Amino acid sequence: MWKMAISALLMMLGATAAQAAGGERIQVKGEIIDTWCYYSGVMGGPDAVVGSAHHTCALWCSAGGIPVGLLAEDGTVYMVLKIEGDANSAGGDTQLKLASHEITADGMFYRRDGLNYLVVEKVVTDHGITNLNHEDYGPIPGFAIPDPTK
Amino acid sequence: MKQLMIILALMAPPVMAQDFAEGSEAKSWNLYGESPARFEAKVVDILCEITGDCASDCGGGTRQLGLLRKADDVLVFPNKNAQPAFSGAVVELAPFCGKEVEVDGLLITDPDLGAKHIYLVQKIRNLGDPEWTAANRFTGEWAKANPEAKGKGPWFRRDPRIRAEIAAHGYTGIGPEAEKPFIKEWFE
């Protein structure tokens, strides 16, 4: 009986270790977004807090240390922890320069407690800002662009 | 068999969802999906926790930091500090790297967007300490790190890196010249 218990224990410990060390190589295309505005809805719906409408705010949040994510074409959000060797995920230059850009990323995918994580090993293609939604939504937030007449 | 069942039961994760609102003094931000949450946790380097790629001192404020919740071992991701200033939580958590802490703030949950265990931290303290530290240090630390950007207006209008990006690519990212007609029309 005790052998069964120990075997079960070892199996469970083994599974936990495998989850921590594991990861799956993926290639995914999507936009580098500001996760706080996207998840919290503080600036409006999810379609308004992406793309060119939200570019200035995306710069503010990225420089302010808010985590960036990759919003994939299927709607999945990956929390980006590292880009091409740059682990400065709290306000770093690499992620700042990619704010609002659509990229094709090759890297390692991890999942933990319901969130997706991505370590980008290579930005295969930087497509630039492709979601040109500023004409539809205006600047988000409204004060992102200072009034040039004042 | 009874002993086996006891061992497995002890190791199983909690099935019932826990209510972390008890004792919370968090202020509402009137956000969709917010819920007050006060809990004990260990401050961890998320990249290290997830992948084993670790740095000394949790990266010294350069890496995203997580809260490994004591009650259920869930990795909570603090995205935001307590200031309404486009500021994250790393500056607030970095001094507590590797420490057992208690935090109070707002959890954000939105299944439609995949938001789970996302957190806005409002205050933090070492476990057992009577005094809380408000999670509003970002702007002060930014000012110390950017003395050349001293002036009027919020930090995000004065930040040299942000200003350089906007000067090069415009407020919309399509380019300063390309966006001129849009800006002119928007403010007419």
Interface residues (C-beta under 8 A of the other chain):
Chain A: M1 W2 M4 A5 A8 L9 M12 A20 A21 G23 T35 W36 Y38 Y39 S40 G41 V42 P46 S52 A53 H55 T56 C57 L59 W60 C61 A63 G64 G65 I66 P67 G75 T76 V77 M79 L81 K82 A87 N88 S89 A90 G91 G92 D93 L96 K97 A99 S100 H101 M108 Y110 R112 D113 G114 L115 N116 Y117 V119 I129 L132 H134 E135 G138 P139 A144 I145 P146 D147 P148 T149
Chain B: M1 Q3 L4 I7 L8 M11 W29 L31 Y32 G33 E34 I46 L47 E49 I50 T51 G52 D53 A55 G59 G61 T62 R63 Q64 L65 V74 L75 F77 N79 K80 A85 F86 S87 G88 A89 V90 V91 I108 D110 L113 G114 A115 K116 H117 I118 L120 F138 W155 F156 R157 D159 R161 I162 E165 I166 G170 Y171 T172 G173 I174 E179 F182 I183 K184 W186 F187
